[in-house]
Amino acid sequence: MARKSARRRLAGAVPVFAALGDETRLAIVGRLCRGGPMSIAGLTEGATVTRQAVTKHLRTLEEAGLVRSGRAGRECIWELRQNRLGEAKRYLDQISDQWDVAIDRLRAIVEKD
């Protein structure tokens, strides 16, 4: 039962990790982490991709639940959804903990011999 629940939670994280697997999208998330909510103009400033490409990447991040947009006058402002990033961090922490347990078991076997 616990495995099904863990598998279901992990399946929910697949779109998040797929979205973050692209270098441009990861850079956009990094900019939003550092700079807070930004417009498309702010996100494309200094970028090596076009405004249209940034918009497309933002839509992918939005579909994964990582960002959301809102209006500020005539501008569309994009911001991170912290809860989805928190979920991703929890999955990575869980995997890290499992590796730590496995390494401890291996160390005990090696040191026993």
Protein Blocks (a to p, Z undefined) as FASTA:
>chain_A
ZZmmmmmmmmmmmmmmmmmmpmklmmmmmmmmmnopadfklmmgopabdfklmmmmmmmm
mmnopaccddehjbccddddfklmmmmmmmmmmmmmmmmmmmmmmmmmmmmZZ
